[in-house]
Amino acid sequence: MYLDQPFMAQAASAVYKPEPTTTDIEEMMFNQMMSHSMSQMEERMAEIKENLEKTNEDNA
């Protein structure tokens, strides 16, 4: 292997170049998913609360 050849030098440096790891990507996707499901859950909680209040008024 001759490192003075531009292509080979490029290939060799590419091996040692850190790239985003799968754990970084998984973490990003997980955080996105969690924030999405949290907002869905908050919406659902608000719905349930409204329904409860309505039911309480109907029963009063």
C-alpha distances in whole Angstrom, upper triangle without the diagonal:
4,6,9,9,11,11,7,9,12,11,10,13,15,14,16,19,22,24,28,28,30,33,33,34,36,38,38,40,42,43,44,46,48,49,50,52,54,55,56,58,60,61,62,64,66,67,68,70,72,73,74,76,77,78,80,82,83,84,86
4,5,6,9,10,7,8,11,11,10,13,15,16,17,19,23,25,29,29,32,34,34,35,38,39,39,41,43,45,45,47,49,50,51,53,55,56,57,59,61,62,63,65,67,68,69,71,73,74,75,77,79,80,81,83,84,86,87
4,5,7,8,6,5,9,9,8,10,13,13,14,16,20,22,26,27,30,32,32,33,35,37,37,39,41,42,43,45,47,48,49,51,52,53,55,57,58,59,61,63,64,66,67,68,70,72,73,75,76,77,79,81,82,83,85
4,6,9,8,7,10,12,11,12,15,16,17,19,22,24,28,30,32,35,34,35,38,39,39,41,43,44,45,47,49,50,51,53,54,56,57,59,60,61,63,65,66,68,69,71,72,74,75,77,78,80,81,83,84,86,87
4,6,5,6,9,10,11,12,14,16,18,19,22,24,28,29,32,34,34,34,37,39,38,40,42,43,44,46,48,49,50,52,53,54,56,58,59,60,62,64,65,66,68,70,71,72,74,76,77,78,80,82,83,84,86
4,6,5,6,9,10,11,12,15,16,16,20,21,25,27,29,32,31,31,35,36,35,37,40,41,41,43,45,46,47,49,51,51,53,55,56,57,59,61,62,63,65,67,68,69,71,73,74,75,77,78,80,81,83
4,5,5,6,9,10,11,13,15,15,19,20,23,25,27,30,29,29,32,34,34,35,38,39,39,41,43,44,45,47,49,49,51,53,54,55,57,59,60,61,63,65,66,67,69,71,72,73,75,77,78,79,81
4,5,5,6,9,10,11,13,14,18,19,23,24,26,29,29,29,32,34,34,35,38,39,39,41,43,44,45,47,49,50,51,53,55,56,57,59,61,62,63,65,67,68,69,71,72,74,75,77,78,80,81
4,5,5,6,9,10,11,12,16,18,22,23,26,28,28,28,31,33,33,34,37,38,38,40,42,43,44,47,48,49,51,52,54,55,57,58,60,61,63,64,66,67,69,70,72,73,75,76,78,79,81
4,5,5,6,9,10,11,14,15,19,21,23,26,25,25,29,30,30,31,34,35,35,37,39,40,41,43,45,46,47,49,51,52,53,55,56,58,59,61,62,64,65,67,68,70,71,73,74,76,77
4,6,5,7,9,10,14,14,18,19,21,24,24,24,27,29,29,30,33,34,34,36,38,39,40,42,44,45,46,48,50,51,52,54,56,57,58,60,62,63,64,66,68,69,70,72,73,75,76
4,5,5,7,9,13,15,18,19,22,24,24,25,27,29,29,31,33,34,35,37,39,40,41,43,45,46,47,49,50,52,53,55,57,58,59,61,63,64,65,67,68,70,71,73,74,76,77
4,5,5,6,10,12,16,17,20,23,22,23,26,27,27,29,31,32,33,35,37,38,39,41,42,44,45,47,48,50,51,53,54,56,57,59,60,62,63,65,66,68,69,71,72,74,75
4,6,5,8,10,13,15,17,20,19,20,23,24,24,26,28,29,30,32,34,35,36,38,40,41,42,44,45,47,48,50,51,53,54,56,57,59,60,62,63,65,66,68,69,71,72
4,6,8,10,13,14,16,19,19,20,22,24,24,26,28,29,30,32,34,35,36,38,39,41,42,44,45,47,48,50,52,53,54,56,58,59,60,62,63,65,66,68,69,70,72
4,6,9,13,13,16,18,18,19,22,23,24,26,27,28,30,32,33,34,36,38,39,40,42,43,45,46,48,49,51,53,54,55,57,58,59,61,63,64,65,67,69,70,71
4,6,10,11,15,17,16,17,20,21,21,23,25,26,27,29,31,32,33,35,36,38,39,41,42,44,45,47,48,50,51,53,54,56,57,59,60,62,63,65,66,67,69
4,7,8,12,13,12,14,17,17,18,20,22,22,24,26,27,28,30,32,33,34,36,37,39,40,42,43,45,47,48,49,51,52,54,55,57,58,59,61,63,64,65
4,6,9,11,10,11,14,15,15,17,19,20,21,23,25,25,27,29,30,32,33,35,36,38,39,40,42,44,45,46,48,50,51,53,54,55,57,59,60,61,63
4,7,8,6,7,10,11,11,13,15,16,17,19,21,22,23,25,26,28,29,31,32,34,35,37,38,40,41,43,44,46,47,49,50,52,53,55,56,57,59
4,5,5,7,9,10,11,13,14,16,17,19,20,22,23,25,26,28,29,30,32,34,35,36,38,40,41,42,44,45,46,48,50,51,52,54,56,57,58
4,5,5,6,8,10,10,12,14,15,16,18,20,21,22,24,26,27,28,30,32,32,34,36,37,38,40,42,43,44,46,48,48,50,52,53,54,56
4,5,5,6,8,10,10,12,14,15,16,18,20,21,22,24,25,26,28,30,31,32,34,36,36,38,40,41,42,44,46,47,48,50,51,52,54
4,6,5,6,9,10,11,12,14,15,17,18,20,21,23,24,26,27,29,30,31,33,35,36,37,39,41,42,43,45,46,48,50,51,52,54
4,5,5,6,9,10,11,12,14,16,17,18,20,21,23,24,26,27,29,30,32,33,35,36,38,39,40,42,44,45,46,48,50,51,52
4,5,5,6,9,10,10,12,14,15,16,18,20,21,22,24,26,27,28,30,31,32,34,36,37,38,40,42,43,44,46,47,48,50
4,5,5,6,9,10,10,12,14,15,16,18,20,21,22,24,25,26,28,30,31,32,35,36,37,39,40,41,43,45,46,47,49
4,5,5,6,9,10,11,12,14,15,17,19,20,21,23,24,26,27,29,30,32,33,35,36,38,39,41,42,44,45,47,48
4,5,5,6,9,10,11,12,14,16,17,18,20,21,22,24,26,27,28,30,32,33,34,36,38,39,40,42,43,45,46
4,5,5,6,9,10,10,12,14,15,16,18,20,21,22,24,26,26,28,30,31,32,34,36,37,38,40,42,43,44
4,5,5,6,8,10,10,12,14,15,16,18,20,21,23,24,25,27,29,30,31,33,35,36,37,39,40,42,43
4,6,5,6,9,10,11,12,14,16,17,19,20,22,23,25,26,28,29,30,32,33,35,36,38,39,41,42
4,6,5,6,8,10,11,12,14,15,16,18,20,21,22,24,26,27,28,30,32,33,34,36,37,39,40
4,5,5,6,9,10,10,12,14,15,16,18,20,21,22,24,25,26,28,30,31,32,34,36,37,38
4,6,5,6,9,10,11,12,14,15,17,19,20,21,23,24,26,27,29,30,31,33,35,36,37
4,5,5,6,9,10,11,13,14,16,17,19,20,22,23,24,26,27,29,30,32,33,35,36
4,5,5,6,9,10,10,12,14,15,16,18,20,21,22,24,26,27,28,30,31,32,34
4,5,5,6,9,10,10,12,14,15,16,18,20,21,22,24,25,27,29,30,31,33
4,5,5,6,9,10,11,12,14,15,17,19,20,21,23,24,26,27,29,30,32
4,5,5,6,9,10,11,12,14,16,17,18,20,21,23,24,26,27,29,30
4,5,5,6,9,10,10,12,14,15,16,18,20,21,22,24,25,27,28
4,5,5,6,9,10,10,12,14,15,17,18,20,21,23,24,26,27
4,5,5,6,9,10,11,12,14,16,17,18,20,21,23,24,26
4,5,5,6,9,10,11,12,14,15,16,18,20,21,22,24
4,5,5,6,9,10,10,12,14,15,16,18,20,21,22
4,5,5,6,9,10,11,12,14,15,17,18,20,21
4,5,5,6,9,10,11,12,14,15,16,18,20
4,5,5,6,9,10,10,12,14,15,16,18
4,5,5,6,9,10,10,12,14,15,16
4,5,5,6,9,10,11,12,14,15
4,5,5,6,9,10,10,12,14
4,5,5,6,9,10,10,12
4,5,5,6,9,10,10
4,5,5,6,9,10
4,5,5,6,9
4,5,5,6
4,5,5
4,6
4
